[in-house]
Amino acid sequence: MKKQSIVVLIILVISLSLCGCTGQEKLPGDNTQTPSGGGTNEDFQLPALTNLVPLPEPPVTGEEKTLVLGDLEFTYYDAIFSDGIFSLGADILIHVKNNGTVIETFFTERDTDMHFAQVPNWVMHFFAYQAATITLQSGEEKTLHYFSSNDGPGEFTLNFAFWQQADQSDKITAPINITSLYESYMFETTSAIYGYVLDKTTGQPIANAEVTVNFYNGRNTAARETTDAQGRYVASTPSVDDISAYFGDQEITYRSLAFFVTVQKDGYEYYYKDAVSPKRGEQLRFDINLEPKETTETYTLDWENKVSDYYGFFWLKVDDDWNYVAASQAKHVPELNKATHFYFFDANTGEQKWSFPTGNECWGFDITQDGTLVAAGCSDGYVYVVNTNDGSLLWKKSSGGMNRFVEFSHEGTLLLTGPSPIGPDTAYDFVLYNVSDGSIVRGFSGYNNWLRNGRFTDDDSKFVVGLSGGYLAMFNTTSGEMLWDSYVGEFPLFLAIDDHDNTYASGKGRTLFSFDKDGDLRWSYRVPDHTTTAGMITPDGSHVVIGTVGAWVYDFNGATGEVRWRQRITGENVCHNAVSVSAGGGYVAIGSGPDNVLTIFNTKGTKIFEQTSALNPDPILDEKWATIGPTASAGTQKGIMCTVISADGSTVIAGYGDDYIRSFTKQ
């Protein structure tokens, strides 16, 4: 607000106290042109907000508690509740400070099995985001973070233990009560957002534009309105003050409790604006400019192919020149323990070149950049490396059990995978194989975690691994030295490294993390739903795109962690490996389930193409339903399981759960 005289301020305060509003202040950054002859409060027929209801009270309250362990001081809030809409799981935060003059080390339970003994069976996921051994410098503070998914209603207590002595004789315990609520809270209308929707180029009002005011996590809509003939909208909403009051004194890990506003209108680019924060009793003026669409791009089906197996495609991988596409088959767990194949196609025509038989599904899959070799890590206990010219086996190695990850170095000389047996009772957690002959270049032991993901840096000098239990670490490729490590809750289903050696990781822990080349946290962002392996970045890290099981797509600025745009797509879930981004971030291809829906967005989040293919019979899935029931993760079993997009966004290839592969070309 501009600085005004004392007299004007007094008049304004008196006026506000009488009408219960804060005037017509516009949010910064929109610079709209109000159409002539309109724009007063009366024109918009704003709701009366004079008789406000009391602020919400939190359904569960607790107290801040303090524990002391030597010179270490632990503070925490002892009663946490989660809501099935507004928080989707409980984030438990315990703050630790070293009040002493020397370095202090303490220990805590890291193994989530210890915590699972304390949680009810309706908690599907419980994660810790730090190691079992923690060191603090003098005066240093750290926050311990735990997450309980709370997949049903109920109440339980978790006892968090900390000690410094080896015999735990000095152990202290922090009991924290967790309450899970599954009746969604109904907020009262205590504020309003209103304004014009205008054409950014002409300044003219836009009628019939859909304006949606979304709660901060996107899991519920506060208001959805359509503009009138004069381009006006009025959205009655709760205030951010009400939302904050509902949570009480417990800490919330979402970056903000403010609303985000989206606008969709044919002929215009998608509009996204977050951090919209109407105060209690405020009628917040928020005018919106829409950018006209400059192009009418669309995609058409170029070719399709169907294989005879009924496992469904799980991964697609293309060579750098986009001459070939390799495809593996798998279903979401539990494993079906049936023989299947992985395939090799001409990317331009869809012609199948060959298929290679395996004893079970293959979750691990990769192709060399030059397209000469394909590797598969399979549930039959083997790693395969196959020549692509004729589909012949170059070599295979036992993994001593299920293998779910393989990754070629950029030069194509190394293969990162694991585990790999050393003897009858021992195994490397992960290894680097010599691609030419399958010999072990270097093995890594002692982490006692299952390799689930990994990536090489652009120059292959380093690589990062994501292991079960949430362990994340980067290593020097030549020496094998560990350069840094951290924890991200559970193993990272999505893992990427940009060409500045920044790492991005997320999974079922509901938080997307970014670490710099030294392993220091750059930023994190709490999402309401967990990601599958659905994520992709541009090489420079400027765009980080993830999809969630709640069918949301996020495009982040990789440097800051700010959301460029987010949208909820058609379907129940973004499927496992069904996010791909063109090299410059100009196009994003998303596959969803349980229907076969392919959606393509431009860099502004505008939907430029959506196509739904018919679902075909799936005998394997029918057999699985007979065992585990048809309600078990249908959206992760059916639909478009994987997508790849060319560097210029001109071609998208999609792999389907019902054994089709299809290629779409931009027109």
Protein Blocks (a to p, Z undefined) as FASTA:
>chain_A
ZZddfklmmmmmmmmmmnopabjadcehklpacdehiaifklnopacfkbccdddddfbd
cddddddehjaccdddfbdcddfklnopaadddddddfbfbdcdddddfblklmmmmpcf
klmbdcdfbdfbdcddehiacddddddeklagcdddddddddfbfnlmmgccdddddddd
fbdcddddfbdcddddddfklopacehiacddddfkopacfbdcdddfkopacdddddfk
lmmmmnmmaccfbfbfcdcdddddehiacdddehiacdehiacdddddddddfbdcdcdd
fbdcddfbfnbpabdcddfkomaccdddddddddehiacddddddfknopafbdcddfbd
cfbgcddfkopaccdddfkopacdddfklopafbdcdehiacfbdcddfkopaccddddd
fblmbccfbdcddfknopafbdcehklpacfbdcddfkopaccdddehhiacdddfklop
afbdcdehiacfbacddfkopacdddfkopacdddfkopafbdcddfbdcdfbdcddfkl
maccdddfkopacdddfknopafbdcddedjbdcfklcccdfkopaccddddfbdcdddd
dfkopafbdcdddddddfklmmmmmmnopkgokllmgccfbdcddfkopaccdddfkopa
cddddZZ
